[in-house]
Amino acid sequence: MGRRRPRLCACGRCDAFYHTGLSPWDVAAGVLIARQAGARITDYAGGDDYLFGRQIIACTPNIYEDFKQKVR
């Protein structure tokens, strides 16, 4: 189910998604699709270690900063 969530952001079915404890294979395909659609994807700290750091935020760029503060 985890690999589907970033794709939901990409197709407009949700504005934001966050999760912890996922493996790289759970998010890799969804991240690719979401990034191509313009989603902003980071780890909880705002860095690029979402693939191996086991924390991910995926959301539309216009709500990213507010959403990141709520997740932290």
C-alpha positions in Angstrom: 0.0 0.0 0.0 2.9 2.4 0.7 4.1 2.5 -2.9 0.7 3.7 -4.0 0.4 6.8 -1.8 3.0 9.1 -3.5 1.2 8.3 -6.7 -2.1 9.5 -5.2 -0.4 12.9 -4.7 0.7 12.8 -8.3 -2.7 12.3 -9.8 -4.4 14.8 -7.5 -6.3 12.5 -5.3 -4.6 13.8 -2.2 -2.5 16.9 -1.4 0.0 15.3 1.0 1.3 12.1 2.3 3.8 11.1 5.0 5.0 7.8 6.3 7.8 6.3 8.3 9.3 2.8 8.2 9.1 2.2 4.5 11.7 0.4 2.5 13.2 1.8 -0.7 11.2 -0.6 -2.8 8.0 0.6 -1.2 8.5 4.2 -2.4 10.8 4.2 -5.5 8.2 3.9 -8.2 5.7 6.2 -6.5 8.4 8.8 -6.0 9.3 8.8 -9.6 5.7 9.3 -10.7 5.0 11.9 -8.1 8.2 13.9 -9.0 7.2 13.8 -12.7 3.9 15.3 -11.7 5.5 18.1 -9.8 5.2 16.8 -6.2 7.8 17.9 -3.6 9.3 14.8 -1.9 11.7 14.9 1.1 12.4 13.2 4.4 10.9 14.7 7.6 13.9 17.1 8.0 13.5 18.5 4.4 16.5 16.5 3.1 16.9 14.0 0.3 17.3 10.9 2.4 13.7 9.7 1.9 14.7 6.6 0.0 16.9 5.0 2.6 16.1 7.2 5.7 12.7 5.5 6.1 10.8 8.8 6.4 8.9 10.4 3.5 6.8 13.5 2.9 5.2 13.8 -0.6 3.0 16.8 -1.3 2.1 19.6 -3.6 4.7 22.4 -3.5 2.3 25.1 -2.4 1.6 23.4 1.0 4.9 21.8 1.6 6.3 24.1 4.3 3.1 24.1 6.4 2.7 20.3 6.0 6.4 19.6 6.9 6.0 21.6 10.2 2.9 19.6 11.1 4.6 16.3 10.4 7.7 17.1 12.5 
